Amino acid sequence: MMRFVRTAWALALAGAMVAPATAAAQGAKKPVVVVLGFDNNSIGKDAADYNGIGKAIQDMLITDLASNPNVVLVDRDHIEQILQEQHLAKDGAIDPATAVRVGKLLGAQYLIEGGFMSDGRGNMVLTARSTNVETSVISNPQKVQHKTDDVLGMIAQMSEKVSKDMKLPALDHGTGAVNRPAGTTGEKPQKMDIRTAMLYAKALDAKDSGDPAKAAQLFRQVLDKFPDYTPAKQNLAKVAKSGD
């Protein structure tokens, strides 16, 4: 009986969290998209150093795709809360059936998931695929190869590919800046290197783990290196408020 109550409560919580986004999507016939964390497929002796960065890639891709006014992106905090409520966030690995279940809980029509691989020599490959939540059909495989000194540029390329092949309207990253990622300010595209992205991932993990003080410290370190990164500013404000 208690197990049934906990499950019902989790489902109700999920519905409450995505109700505004889903309602808006239905009213405007916009597809709801969930982006899950990305798997670390790196190779070499330093492969483990990249553990956790999939969370930063997830957050960055959500931010970039959210600049498309014709889709509704589920907030990463909502995704993380559902994963924790369903006891799926321990190791970050989610099998296809579970991913579809998460998508349904979040009221999504599409899932985006994938992985990344760093060779330890300044090169990275990012792969992604989409899943139709209703049919469970996996399609739209994508791959982007990029230098690790420009993670946001890599994310911008992937979001363009994903939007195009999912038949979603193209994103606008700003006049004269095709690869300009969402979440930055200024006239010129800016680069975020892999080390700063890893720091951002650690900040997100501390936030998810309920340690606002550590998260705030790490978000500030990110902003020291990349002062114009709006998502870091927004997350810093959230954890600062929760730590009051």
Backbone torsions as a table, in degrees:
resi	resn	phi	psi	omega
1	MET	NA	-44.6	-179.3
2	MET	-64.4	-37.2	178.3
3	ARG	-62.4	-41.2	178.2
4	PHE	-63.0	-40.9	-179.9
5	VAL	-64.4	-43.9	179.7
6	ARG	-62.5	-41.8	-179.8
7	THR	-65.7	-44.0	179.3
8	ALA	-62.3	-40.1	179.2
9	TRP	-63.5	-41.9	-179.7
10	ALA	-64.1	-41.2	178.9
11	LEU	-65.1	-39.7	178.4
12	ALA	-64.9	-39.8	178.3
13	LEU	-62.3	-43.8	179.4
14	ALA	-60.5	-44.9	179.5
15	GLY	-62.8	-38.1	-179.6
16	ALA	-67.2	-36.2	-176.7
17	MET	-71.7	-36.9	-175.3
18	VAL	-100.4	-1.3	-176.6
19	ALA	-55.2	-48.4	-179.9
20	PRO	-60.6	-44.4	-179.1
21	ALA	-65.5	-43.3	-178.5
22	THR	-66.1	-42.3	179.5
23	ALA	-62.0	-42.9	178.5
24	ALA	-63.1	-40.0	-179.0
25	ALA	-65.8	-43.2	-179.4
26	GLN	-65.5	-40.0	-178.4
27	GLY	-63.9	-35.5	-178.0
28	ALA	-105.4	6.4	-177.6
29	LYS	55.7	41.1	177.7
30	LYS	-96.7	135.2	176.6
31	PRO	-70.8	141.4	176.1
32	VAL	-94.1	128.6	-174.4
33	VAL	-120.6	132.7	174.7
34	VAL	-112.0	128.6	174.9
35	VAL	-107.0	121.1	179.3
36	LEU	-92.5	170.8	178.9
37	GLY	-65.2	154.7	-178.0
38	PHE	-101.4	142.1	-176.8
39	ASP	-82.7	144.0	176.4
40	ASN	-86.5	109.3	178.2
41	ASN	-111.5	24.5	-175.9
42	SER	-65.9	159.5	-178.1
43	ILE	-124.0	164.3	177.6
44	GLY	97.5	175.4	-174.6
45	LYS	-67.3	-22.1	-178.8
46	ASP	-101.3	15.5	-175.8
47	ALA	-57.2	-39.2	-177.5
48	ALA	-66.2	-19.6	178.9
49	ASP	-61.4	-23.2	-176.1
50	TYR	-93.5	2.6	176.6
51	ASN	-58.8	131.9	178.1
52	GLY	97.4	-21.0	-176.7
53	ILE	-68.4	-17.0	176.4
54	GLY	-59.9	-26.9	177.3
55	LYS	-70.5	-37.1	177.3
56	ALA	-69.0	-40.3	178.1
57	ILE	-62.4	-42.7	176.4
58	GLN	-56.7	-50.3	-177.6
59	ASP	-62.8	-42.5	-178.6
60	MET	-66.9	-39.3	179.9
61	LEU	-68.9	-38.5	175.0
62	ILE	-59.5	-46.5	-179.3
63	THR	-60.3	-43.0	-177.5
64	ASP	-70.6	-45.2	179.4
65	LEU	-64.7	-28.7	-179.5
66	ALA	-66.6	-14.4	176.2
67	SER	-74.4	-7.6	175.4
68	ASN	-85.8	114.1	-175.9
69	PRO	-74.0	-3.7	-175.4
70	ASN	-100.6	6.0	175.3
71	VAL	-133.7	163.3	175.3
72	VAL	-117.0	119.0	178.6
73	LEU	-96.7	129.8	176.3
74	VAL	-73.7	131.3	-178.0
75	ASP	-59.8	140.5	-178.5
76	ARG	-60.6	-35.4	178.6
77	ASP	-61.1	-38.8	178.2
78	HIS	-66.7	-41.5	178.1
79	ILE	-61.2	-46.9	-178.7
80	GLU	-61.9	-39.4	-178.7
81	GLN	-66.2	-40.2	177.3
82	ILE	-64.8	-41.5	178.5
83	LEU	-60.7	-40.9	179.4
84	GLN	-69.3	-41.9	179.6
85	GLU	-63.4	-33.6	-179.9
86	GLN	-92.4	7.0	178.6
87	HIS	58.0	44.1	-178.3
88	LEU	-115.8	2.8	-172.1
89	ALA	-99.5	4.6	-173.1
90	LYS	-62.0	-53.8	-177.2
91	ASP	-113.6	-1.5	176.3
92	GLY	80.2	-9.9	-179.9
93	ALA	-86.0	126.5	-178.5
94	ILE	-128.6	125.2	178.7
95	ASP	-76.6	163.9	-174.6
96	PRO	-55.8	-41.8	-178.7
97	ALA	-64.9	-40.9	179.2
98	THR	-68.3	-37.7	178.3
99	ALA	-59.9	-43.1	178.4
100	VAL	-63.8	-39.5	178.8
101	ARG	-62.8	-41.8	177.3
102	VAL	-61.8	-42.9	178.5
103	GLY	-58.9	-42.2	179.2
104	LYS	-66.3	-40.9	177.9
105	LEU	-60.3	-32.8	-177.8
106	LEU	-93.4	5.4	176.3
107	GLY	68.9	29.7	-174.8
108	ALA	-93.3	153.2	171.0
109	GLN	-96.0	-27.2	-179.0
110	TYR	-132.0	145.8	169.8
111	LEU	-113.8	143.7	171.0
112	ILE	-124.9	127.7	178.0
113	GLU	-147.9	169.1	-178.7
114	GLY	174.3	-154.1	-177.9
115	GLY	-153.9	175.0	179.4
116	PHE	-142.1	156.0	179.5
117	MET	-142.0	124.2	174.3
118	SER	-107.8	137.0	179.1
119	ASP	-91.3	2.2	179.8
120	GLY	77.3	2.6	-178.8
121	ARG	-121.6	26.1	175.8
122	GLY	91.6	11.2	179.9
123	ASN	-121.5	145.0	179.1
124	MET	-139.9	144.2	173.0
125	VAL	-116.5	127.6	178.6
126	LEU	-114.5	126.5	177.5
127	THR	-118.6	149.8	178.8
128	ALA	-149.4	157.0	176.0
129	ARG	-148.4	159.2	179.1
130	SER	-116.2	151.6	178.0
131	THR	-127.2	131.1	172.0
132	ASN	-77.5	115.1	-174.1
133	VAL	-63.5	-34.5	-178.1
134	GLU	-70.7	-42.0	-175.7
135	THR	-100.1	-13.6	-175.8
136	SER	66.1	13.3	179.9
137	VAL	-79.2	127.1	178.6
138	ILE	-93.6	131.9	-177.6
139	SER	-151.0	-172.5	171.6
140	ASN	58.3	47.8	177.5
141	PRO	-66.8	135.6	-177.7
142	GLN	-133.2	151.2	176.4
143	LYS	-142.2	135.4	175.9
144	VAL	-128.0	129.9	174.6
145	GLN	-108.4	132.4	-173.3
146	HIS	-154.3	164.3	173.9
147	LYS	-80.6	147.2	-177.3
148	THR	-78.2	1.0	176.2
149	ASP	-87.4	1.6	-178.6
150	ASP	-145.4	69.1	-177.5
151	VAL	-64.5	-41.2	-178.9
152	LEU	-66.4	-34.3	175.1
153	GLY	-63.0	-39.5	177.2
154	MET	-64.2	-42.1	178.7
155	ILE	-62.8	-42.4	-179.8
156	ALA	-62.1	-40.7	177.8
157	GLN	-63.3	-42.3	-179.0
158	MET	-66.3	-40.6	-179.1
159	SER	-65.9	-34.6	175.9
160	GLU	-63.1	-45.8	180.0
161	LYS	-63.8	-45.6	-178.8
162	VAL	-62.5	-45.1	-179.4
163	SER	-62.4	-42.3	-177.7
164	LYS	-64.6	-48.5	-174.4
165	ASP	-81.8	-14.2	170.8
166	MET	-88.6	7.0	179.9
167	LYS	61.6	34.0	175.2
168	LEU	-97.5	148.5	179.2
169	PRO	-57.2	149.4	-177.3
170	ALA	-64.4	150.5	176.6
171	LEU	-83.9	156.1	176.7
172	ASP	-115.7	109.1	-179.5
173	HIS	-96.9	13.1	176.3
174	GLY	108.3	144.1	-179.4
175	THR	-61.8	128.8	176.1
176	GLY	75.7	10.1	-179.7
177	ALA	-139.8	76.0	-174.3
178	VAL	-58.0	-39.1	-177.4
179	ASN	-101.9	20.9	179.7
180	ARG	-73.7	116.6	-176.1
181	PRO	-77.5	150.2	173.8
182	ALA	-65.9	151.0	177.3
183	GLY	98.8	1.5	177.3
184	THR	-120.1	161.7	178.3
185	THR	-123.0	170.7	179.4
186	GLY	103.9	166.8	-175.2
187	GLU	-80.6	-29.3	-175.5
188	LYS	-107.1	149.3	174.2
189	PRO	-60.0	143.7	-179.6
190	GLN	-118.4	152.8	-177.4
191	LYS	-107.2	138.7	171.4
192	MET	-116.7	122.4	-178.4
193	ASP	-80.2	167.5	-173.6
194	ILE	-63.0	-33.6	-179.2
195	ARG	-66.8	-39.1	177.1
196	THR	-68.2	-37.7	176.4
197	ALA	-63.3	-38.7	177.5
198	MET	-65.4	-37.7	177.3
199	LEU	-64.8	-40.7	177.9
200	TYR	-63.8	-38.8	177.7
201	ALA	-62.4	-41.7	178.7
202	LYS	-65.0	-36.4	177.8
203	ALA	-64.9	-43.0	178.0
204	LEU	-63.5	-39.8	-179.9
205	ASP	-64.9	-41.2	177.5
206	ALA	-63.9	-39.1	177.0
207	LYS	-62.2	-45.7	-179.9
208	ASP	-66.3	-29.7	-177.5
209	SER	-83.4	-0.5	177.8
210	GLY	79.3	34.0	178.1
211	ASP	-121.1	77.6	-174.9
212	PRO	-62.5	-32.9	-179.1
213	ALA	-64.9	-46.6	178.4
214	LYS	-66.2	-40.8	179.5
215	ALA	-61.2	-44.0	-180.0
216	ALA	-61.2	-42.4	178.8
217	GLN	-60.1	-43.7	-178.2
218	LEU	-71.5	-39.3	177.2
219	PHE	-62.1	-38.0	177.3
220	ARG	-64.3	-37.4	177.7
221	GLN	-65.0	-37.6	176.3
222	VAL	-62.2	-45.2	-178.2
223	LEU	-69.3	-26.6	173.8
224	ASP	-63.4	-36.2	-178.8
225	LYS	-87.6	-29.0	-174.6
226	PHE	-141.0	75.6	-169.3
227	PRO	-60.8	-24.1	-174.0
228	ASP	-96.9	12.9	-176.9
229	TYR	-83.8	101.1	-173.4
230	THR	-58.3	-44.8	179.5
231	PRO	-56.1	-36.7	177.7
232	ALA	-66.2	-39.1	176.9
233	LYS	-63.0	-43.6	-178.9
234	GLN	-65.9	-42.1	178.7
235	ASN	-68.2	-35.8	176.5
236	LEU	-61.8	-42.0	178.5
237	ALA	-63.0	-38.9	179.4
238	LYS	-64.4	-48.5	-176.8
239	VAL	-72.0	-31.8	177.0
240	ALA	-63.8	-40.6	178.8
241	LYS	-67.9	-40.9	-179.0
242	SER	-71.0	-21.8	-179.5
243	GLY	-88.9	-2.8	-179.7
244	ASP	-67.9	NA	NA
